[in-house]
Amino acid sequence: MTRILRGLVAASLILSAAWPTHAASTKATPETLKLEDCIDLALRQNPTILKAREEIRRNQGVIVEVRAQTFPQVTASGTYQQVAKSTLDPIPVPGFPSAFDNQEQPWTAKIEISQLVYSGGRVNAALRAAKLSDQIATLGFQATVADTILDVRKDFYQILLDMALVDVREQSVTLLAEQLHDAQSRFDVGSVPRFNVLRAEVELENAKPPLIRAQNDLRISKESLVKLLAIDASNRTNAFTPINFEGKLVYEHRDWELATALDQALQRRPELLQAERQIRVAKANVQVAASGYKPQASVFGNYGWHDYTFTNRLDDTREGWTLGANVNWALFDGMLTRGKVTEARAQLQEANLDYADTRRQVELEVRQAYSDYLQTLELIEAQKKTVEEAEESLRLAVARFRAGTGTQLDVLSAQTALTEARSNEIQALHDYNVAVATLERVTGMTVRMAD
């Protein structure tokens, strides 16, 4: 099972960068789904996973934006004006016109290339922060995938549990109906009093509400998983989902040690890796803020055209090039940079605190999951022979009752005990499978390690 999960997660991670926004499946949903099918559907259709993919796209766009500052910038500009003659100053030279047409319609055009040369480390630090943010988004995607897989497994196991409980309740109702039929037959021939018939009827009626509730729980658990898989109602044929979910609650012994589980979690958990990279982002942001103390320099060159002022011909132009450099250094900015640095350093300290808290949270989750796992092992061990013993107890009670050496109460009590034993056995298997899925999630086994 773990190998299948890793393969599905790896495939989803590979496709994350290129997956289209309309990735939800449009083909008809199969009538029967196994756990692997459900996980595959969730990886392709679950909205939370799709939004996490888009977050990766967004951060990749931020990287492009920041990197753009390191490349030459090419701009083209131009102006054209229409000026009223009354606003022009006459030329105080005898023999010259008081104004020229080009003074009334001045224009310029220019193409300029500029290159940032030095920014006090701001651009490089911002680029590092953007790349780290992209890694954080990827790790967030991995965590989302792991959470979704866990939710799918839990919902799927809940369906299997509800299906089994419905089966147990149906068996109980069937056996109690047989007991009622037997009591009625014995009453008809006068071998038992009316009390036996009434008692059997009451027991049968008391067994029906748990069956009804179990059937309702099954319907609801199916609908919950269908929603998680983003299966639209248009693919259904009636009010409730017609999809059948196929699988078994099984027990497969796993050798787990708490120390190993903790070590795996600290190495693999995306949340912890995210917190570590967030510290590095905060350090880069401190450098970005501190760049305000340093000068910034760029070089530029342009080639331009403009009309000749002292002529009446609009196509009489002048052109040429200009080279230059710009240096800006804020000698005093009202302590703006100091404020930014203080803010960035505080955010760095917060990131360090978040990492420490996240580490403690990861360790707590592993210990809780491991404790739940140990509990399920003990419950399964306790339930190993209970069902067999309860079945044998019911068989003996029925045999004694038919032989006249036992009572109807013995039979009904044995039947109640068998129903409870079967329910406990199924519940223990369900809890074990959920505990295994949870322990795999909290130790990072359902996601590949980030580079």
C-alpha positions, -999 to 999 in steps of 0.1 A, spaced: 0 0 0 28 24 9 46 18 -24 14 26 -43 9 58 -23 44 70 -30 40 63 -67 8 83 -69 23 112 -49 54 113 -71 33 113 -103 12 142 -89 44 162 -80 59 157 -114 27 170 -130 22 199 -106 41 224 -127 23 217 -160 -12 205 -149 -39 225 -166 -64 245 -144 -93 224 -157 -77 191 -146 -109 177 -131 -119 145 -149 -147 148 -173 -152 111 -180 -178 91 -162 -169 79 -127 -166 41 -125 -194 23 -107 -169 7 -83 -139 24 -68 -110 9 -48 -88 28 -24 -61 33 -51 -88 46 -75 -100 71 -49 -65 84 -42 -59 88 -79 -91 107 -84 -83 130 -55 -49 138 -69 -64 148 -102 -96 165 -90 -95 176 -54 -98 215 -53 -74 219 -24 -47 201 -44 -55 221 -76 -52 254 -56 -19 243 -41 -6 237 -77 -17 272 -86 2 286 -56 34 270 -71 26 288 -104 22 321 -86 55 318 -69 72 309 -101 58 341 -115 73 361 -86 107 346 -94 103 359 -130 93 393 -117 123 396 -94 148 382 -119 136 408 -145 155 435 -125 188 418 -134 182 421 -171 186 452 -193 154 472 -196 145 485 -231 119 513 -234 106 533 -262 89 567 -256 76 596 -276 57 628 -272 37 651 -294 21 684 -284 -2 710 -300 7 744 -285 -14 776 -289 5 803 -308 -4 828 -281 17 810 -255 49 811 -276 75 837 -271 85 856 -302 121 854 -313 136 889 -308 158 888 -339 151 911 -368 142 893 -400 131 860 -382 94 850 -380 77 855 -347 71 818 -344 78 786 -363 53 757 -370 75 733 -351 71 754 -320 34 749 -322 37 711 -329 68 699 -310 76 661 -309 103 637 -297 109 600 -299 135 579 -280 147 543 -274 166 538 -242 184 508 -227 192 508 -190 210 482 -168 210 480 -130 247 477 -120 245 478 -82 216 477 -58 233 471 -25 224 434 -26 187 440 -28 180 422 -61 201 391 -53 186 388 -18 150 393 -32 157 366 -59 169 342 -32 138 349 -12 116 343 -42 133 310 -50 129 299 -14 92 309 -15 88 287 -45 103 258 -26 80 266 3 50 265 -21 62 231 -34 65 218 2 31 232 9 18 212 -21 34 181 -8 17 186 26 -16 192 9 -13 160 -10 -4 141 21 -33 156 40 -57 148 12 -45 112 9 -50 108 46 -85 122 44 -93 99 15 -80 69 34 -100 78 65 -132 83 46 -127 51 26 -120 31 58 -151 47 74 -172 35 45 -158 0 49 -165 2 86 -201 13 80 -206 -14 54 -194 -40 78 -216 -26 106 -246 -27 84 -238 -63 76 -235 -71 113 -267 -54 121 -285 -72 93 -271 -106 105 -284 -97 140 -319 -88 126 -319 -120 106 -310 -142 136 -336 -125 158 -362 -129 132 -354 -166 132 -357 -166 169 -391 -150 167 -402 -175 141 -390 -204 163 -408 -189 194 -440 -184 174 -438 -220 162 -433 -233 197 -461 -211 210 -485 -224 183 -479 -260 195 -482 -249 232 -446 -257 242 -437 -222 253 -458 -193 268 -468 -162 250 -441 -143 269 -414 -160 247 -430 -147 216 -433 -111 230 -397 -111 242 -385 -122 208 -406 -95 191 -392 -68 214 -356 -79 208 -362 -79 170 -377 -44 171 -349 -32 193 -324 -44 167 -339 -25 138 -330 11 149 -292 3 151 -295 -11 115 -313 20 103 -287 42 118 -259 21 104 -275 24 69 -277 61 73 -241 64 84 -231 44 53 -250 68 30 -234 99 47 -198 84 46 -202 77 9 -214 112 2 -185 126 22 -159 107 2 -176 117 -31 -173 153 -21 -137 149 -13 -130 133 -47 -148 163 -64 -172 140 -82 -200 162 -95 -237 153 -91 -241 153 -129 -223 120 -130 -249 104 -106 -282 87 -115 -302 91 -83 -304 112 -51 -276 93 -34 -243 83 -50 -246 49 -68 -208 43 -65 -198 11 -48 -166 12 -28 -146 -21 -27 -121 -31 -1 -114 -48 32 -103 -37 66 -72 -59 71 -45 -63 97 -9 -63 85 17 -62 112 41 -33 109 74 -30 128 76 5 140 97 21 167 90 55 182 126 67 178 126 57 141 93 74 135 105 106 151 137 106 131 118 101 99 93 128 106 121 154 114 137 146 81 106 143 58 78 164 71 71 192 46 58 215 74 92 214 91 111 219 59 88 248 51 96 264 85 133 260 79 131 277 45 110 304 60 140 313 82 161 316 51 135 338 35 135 360 65 173 363 64 172 373 28 145 399 36 168 414 62 194 419 34 167 434 12 158 459 39 195 468 47 202 476 10 185 509 17 217 520 35 237 515 3 238 533 -30 222 521 -62 238 525 -96 227 519 -132 239 528 -167 218 538 -197 221 547 -233 195 561 -257 190 572 -292 165 599 -299 148 619 -326 131 653 -323 118 680 -345 140 710 -354 126 740 -336 135 767 -360 118 755 -391 83 752 -404 87 716 -417 76 689 -393 98 663 -410 130 684 -404 145 663 -375 176 660 -354 188 627 -340 216 614 -318 227 592 -289 232 598 -252 252 577 -227 251 581 -190 250 567 -155 227 571 -125 238 569 -89 213 573 -60 222 572 -24 197 581 3 219 599 28 190 604 51 155 589 45 138 598 77 149 565 93 128 546 68 155 520 62 161 515 99 124 508 104 124 483 76 155 465 90 139 464 124 108 449 110 127 423 89 148 412 119 117 408 140 102 386 113 134 366 113 130 360 150 94 350 145 105 325 118 130 310 143 103 307 169 79 292 144 105 265 134 110 255 170 73 253 176 67 234 144 93 209 154 77 204 188 43 200 170 57 174 147 71 154 176 38 156 194 18 144 164 42 114 160 39 105 196 1 107 195 -1 87 163 23 61 176 4 58 209 -29 54 190 -12 27 169 -1 8 200 -36 10 213 -51 -5 181 -26 -34 183 -38 -41 219 -74 -39 208 -69 -63 179 -51 -87 202 -80 -85 227 -105 -92 200 -87 -121 183 -109 -150 197 -139 -130 210 -160 -135 179 -152 -172 177 -161 -176 213 -193 -155 209 -204 -176 179 -198 -208 198 -216 -194 228 -247 -187 207 -246 -221 191 -245 -238 225 -273 -215 238 -295 -224 209 -288 -261 212 -295 -261 250 -327 -241 244 -339 -266 218 -330 -295 241 -351 -279 268 -321 -273 292 -316 -236 284 -338 -205 283 -347 -180 257 -329 -154 277 -297 -173 273 -301 -173 235 -309 -136 233 -280 -127 256 -256 -148 235 -270 -131 203 -264 -96 218 -229 -106 228 -221 -119 193 -233 -86 177 -212 -66 201 -181 -88 195 -184 -85 158 -189 -47 160 -158 -44 183 -137 -65 160 -146 -44 129 -141 -12 149 -107 -24 160 -97 -32 124 -109 2 113 -90 20 141 -58 1 132 -60 10 95 -67 47 104 -38 46 129 -14 32 102 -25 59 77 -21 86 103 13 74 113 25 73 77 13 109 73 29 123 104 62 106 96 62 119 60 60 85 43 33 97 19 54 124 3 89 124 -12 115 144 5 121 179 -9 155 186 -24 
